[in-house]
Amino acid sequence: MNIISILNKIFKPSKIQALAHKETAFSVGSGLITQAPLMILLTWFMREVLDVTSYLTLSITNISVMTVISYIRVYYTRMYFSGRYDDILERNDNEMVGLEEADL
């Protein structure tokens, strides 16, 4: 493989690959936006309001709550993006998008 073919694979993904990148970025971004504040709020609530001092209890509770919320978030993300995959697969149109070959 030469450098041009490697760059084409990286910078000219198919429509499905481009959509997978968008879905991944959306999933990671939404996780960061929702999970970080939730973990801080949950830890504060358990430490200050419920007066839980056991780190094991805090950890198990945080992991349990984060797992349930992550499952729900990823489920709805997949449902949102799944219709877009179907359109691409039905058309069987896997053309490349992105950089033009002439630019390389």
C-alpha positions as CSV (number, residue, x, y, z in Angstrom):
1,M,0.0,0.0,0.0
2,N,1.3,3.4,-0.9
3,I,0.8,6.6,1.1
4,I,-2.0,7.9,-1.3
5,S,-4.2,4.8,-0.7
6,I,-3.7,5.1,3.0
7,L,-4.7,8.7,3.0
8,N,-7.7,8.0,0.8
9,K,-8.9,5.4,3.3
10,I,-8.5,7.9,6.2
11,F,-9.8,11.1,4.5
12,K,-12.3,9.6,2.0
13,P,-14.5,7.3,4.0
14,S,-17.6,5.7,2.5
15,K,-21.0,7.1,3.5
16,I,-21.4,4.3,6.0
17,Q,-18.0,5.0,7.5
18,A,-18.7,8.7,7.6
19,L,-22.0,8.1,9.4
20,A,-20.3,5.7,11.8
21,H,-17.8,8.5,12.7
22,K,-20.6,10.9,13.3
23,E,-22.5,8.4,15.4
24,T,-19.3,7.7,17.5
25,A,-18.6,11.4,18.0
26,F,-22.2,12.0,19.0
27,S,-22.2,9.1,21.4
28,V,-18.9,10.1,23.0
29,G,-19.9,13.8,23.2
30,S,-23.3,13.1,24.7
31,G,-21.7,10.7,27.2
32,L,-19.3,13.4,28.3
33,I,-22.1,16.0,28.6
34,T,-24.5,13.8,30.5
35,Q,-22.3,11.4,32.5
36,A,-19.7,13.8,34.0
37,P,-22.2,16.2,35.7
38,L,-24.4,13.3,36.8
39,M,-21.5,11.5,38.5
40,I,-20.5,14.7,40.3
41,L,-24.1,15.3,41.4
42,L,-24.7,11.7,42.4
43,T,-21.4,11.6,44.4
44,W,-22.2,14.9,46.1
45,F,-25.8,13.8,47.0
46,M,-24.6,10.5,48.5
47,R,-21.7,12.0,50.4
48,E,-23.4,15.2,51.7
49,V,-27.1,14.5,51.9
50,L,-27.2,10.7,52.5
51,D,-23.9,10.8,54.5
52,V,-22.5,7.7,52.8
53,T,-18.8,7.4,53.5
54,S,-18.0,3.9,52.2
55,Y,-16.1,4.2,49.0
56,L,-17.3,0.7,48.0
57,T,-21.0,1.8,48.3
58,L,-20.2,5.0,46.3
59,S,-18.5,3.1,43.6
60,I,-21.1,0.4,43.2
61,T,-23.9,3.0,43.1
62,N,-22.1,5.2,40.6
63,I,-21.3,2.2,38.3
64,S,-24.9,1.0,38.5
65,V,-26.5,4.4,37.7
66,M,-24.0,5.1,34.9
67,T,-24.6,1.7,33.3
68,V,-28.3,2.2,33.2
69,I,-28.1,5.7,31.9
70,S,-25.4,4.8,29.4
71,Y,-27.5,1.9,28.1
72,I,-30.5,4.2,27.6
73,R,-28.4,6.9,25.9
74,V,-26.7,4.5,23.5
75,Y,-30.0,2.8,22.7
76,Y,-31.6,6.1,21.6
77,T,-28.4,7.1,19.7
78,R,-28.4,3.8,17.8
79,M,-32.2,4.1,17.0
80,Y,-31.6,7.7,15.8
81,F,-28.8,6.7,13.4
82,S,-30.2,3.2,12.4
83,G,-32.6,4.7,9.9
84,R,-29.8,6.5,8.1
85,Y,-27.9,3.3,7.7
86,D,-30.9,1.6,6.1
87,D,-31.2,4.3,3.5
88,I,-27.6,3.9,2.5
89,L,-27.7,0.1,2.4
90,E,-31.0,0.1,0.4
91,R,-29.5,2.3,-2.3
92,N,-26.3,0.2,-2.3
93,D,-24.5,3.5,-2.9
94,N,-21.2,3.3,-1.1
95,E,-19.5,6.2,-2.9
96,M,-16.6,8.0,-1.3
97,V,-17.0,11.4,0.3
98,G,-14.4,13.9,1.4
99,L,-11.2,14.9,-0.2
100,E,-10.8,14.9,-4.0
101,E,-8.1,12.7,-5.5
102,A,-6.9,15.7,-7.5
103,D,-6.1,17.5,-4.3
104,L,-3.7,14.8,-3.2
